[in-house]
Amino acid sequence: DVKVTQSSRYLVKRTGEKVFLECVQDMDHENMFWYRQDPGLGLRLIYFSYDVKMKEKGDIPEGYSVSREKKERFSLILESASTNQTSMYLCATREGEAQYFGPGTRLLVL
Amino acid sequence: AQKITQTQPGMFVQEKEAVTLDCTYDTSDPSYGLFWYKQPSSGEMIFLIYQGSYDQQNATEGRYSLNFQKARKSANLVISASQLGDSAMYFCAMRADNAGNMLTFGGGTRLMVKP
């Protein structure tokens, strides 16, 4: 079974803080993704990575950056958190046609 | 650009009955894939079913089937014999071959199964 884990299920941060969301997968998949999920909007792609140190912008990259130093780990970084970044963040990997998701991190920015 | 539309924000179904969740899509790419995911209240996204644009037959996986009507650009999910555990959010998604790795999701439909 594919396992995708995220470092936190719930996170509360203050405006202006730097926030790191970590994602780890154990199946040696090359492709990894970060989405945010908001009610009524479904999931929107922030960034994805198809190899170590490689990254591509998704639909809504503004205010975010990513890091992929090792194949199994893909980090999402909020350089200066803002209240409009309060959301559910989902990490995923891809094998063939299927994407496998982590449990999500619910981030609240006060 | 790709677009997915799910027009039903919420639906009720009686336990043991069948239910259809609507999904329409828009793309100019002739080669694409359509997906359905389930998201229970626990938050994880569970892959349910996949349909390729060139597949001749509708995809089926257990109690899930995908009613693919290419000319109408619709990819409705049919759940037969609903169970209480089917209560969840359901997302339709699409990946066009010219979009590489990117999945585009609809806004979701919340399904509630009544005992």
Interface residues (C-beta under 8 A of the other chain):
Chain A: R9 N31 F33 Y35 G40 L41 G42 L43 R44 L45 F48 Y50 E56 G58 D59 M88 L90 A92 R94 E97 A98 Q99 Y100 F101 G102 P103 G104 R106
Chain B: I4 Q6 P9 G33 F35 Y37 S42 G43 E44 M45 I46 F47 Y50 G52 F91 A93 R95 G100 N101 M102 L103 F105 G106 G107 G108
